[in-house]
Amino acid sequence: MNIYFKSKKIPRLLGFLLLLSFTFFDIDTINKQLKAEKNFVAASENDLFLYRQMGASYLCIASKAEVDFKKGLGIASATFANVIIGKHDGVIKELGNEKLNEKRLYNAGSFQILGSAINICPENIPKEVKNDYKKQLKQLINKNKN
């Protein structure tokens, strides 16, 4: 079934109107999605555990694949921070409504990921990194006691 028009203006006009309507429909849909995604929920202990374990798993796999250890830890830590910012707007339930910036999340993620990686794949963690981690952990424990 073919439709023939005497003038080429009508199909062009119909095509333009159809394209225009799809454009507005898509923009409206995107705006609704963006508004819906702004309802952030603070990261729970379970969320943090998942992100930390994923980072540690990545670090273990990367170090086994002979990726530079510092680069692997940096990527895992950056991912940890980006997920918490993107999914939870930088808010962690235990800390209240305070939004943590990317640097604080990166540093906290590095420490936590390293601790988990030491438990998961101790043979892949350089000895000096393990020793430094243990010193920092002792300092934190002593600081929290006071």
N, C-alpha and C positions, 0 to 999 in steps of 0.2 A: 504494500500500500504506500504509494508515493504521493506527496502533495507538491503541486507545482504552483509557483507564484509568478504572476506576470512581471512583477517588479522585484528586484533584488533587495530593495530597502526593507521590506517586511521581514524576511528571514534574519537580516542583520539586526534589525530592531528587536526582534524576539530573542535572538542570541544575546544581545547586549543586556536586555532586561533580565534574562535568565542568569547570566553571569553576575549582574549587579545584585540580584536577590541572593545568590549563593555567597557572595562576598559579605553582605550584611549579616546573613545567617551565621557564617563562620566567626565573624567578629563578635557577635552577641554570645555565641557559645564559648569562645575563648574568655571573654570577660566574666561570664558566669563561673567558669572553672577557676579563674584567678581569685575571684571573691570567695569561693568555697574553700580554696586551699589556704586562706589566711587564718583559719581557725586552728592555731597551733596548740598542741598539748605538750606540757613539760615532759622531758625525758625521765622515765622511771628507772628504778634500779635494774629491772629486766632489760629495758632498752639499752642502758649503758653496758650491761654484761654482754649483750649480743654484739654491739659495736666493738667492744674491747676484744672479744674473742675472734671476731672477724678480722680485726687488725692484726692480732697475734698470729692467726692462721696465715694471713698474707705474708707477714714477716718471716715466718718459718719456711713457707714455700719459696719465697724470694731468696732467702739466704741459702737454701738447698740448691737453688738454681744459679748460685754464685753471683747474685745481684749484690752490689756494694751494700754493706749492712746499714750504713747511715742513710743511704738513699731509700732503701726499703722501709726503714723506720719512719723516715720523713713522709713517704707516700702514705703509709698506714695511718700516721698521726694526722696528716692533712685530711684524709678521707673521714676519719673519726670526727674531726672538728666540723667539716663541711656537712656531714649528715646531721649532726646535732643542730647546726645553724639552720639548715634547709628544712628539716622535718619538725624541729622543736623550737625554732627561733632563738636558739642559744640558751634556752631555759632548762634547768635541771631541777626536778621535783624536790630533791633533798635540800636545795639551796634557796628555795622560795621563788619569788618572781624576778630575781636578778638575772639579767641577760648577760651571759659571758661572751666576751669577744673571741675572735678566731685565735688569737695568740694564746690566751689562757686555756682554751679548749685544746689547742695543739699541744701545749706543754703537758697538760693533765693527761691527754691521750697518749703521749709518748711514754710517760711514766707507767701508766696502767697497762698499755700494750706490751711494754718491755717486761713488766712483772708477769703477765700471762704467758708471754713467749718463753720466759725462763722456765716456767712450769711445763709447757707443752714440748718444747724442743731445746733443752738446755745445751745440747751438743752444738747447736748452731749459733749460740750467742758467744761473742768474743769474751774471753776471760776478764779483760779490763772493764768491759761494759757491765758484766755481772757484778764485779767488785764495786764499781761506782754506784750501781743501782742499790746494792746492799747498804752502802754508806748513806745514801740519800734516804733510804727507808728507815734506817736507825735514827737519823736526824729528825724525820717527821714524827716518829713514834715518841722520841724524847720531847719534842716540841709540844705534842698533844697532851703529854702527861702533865706538863707545867701549866 
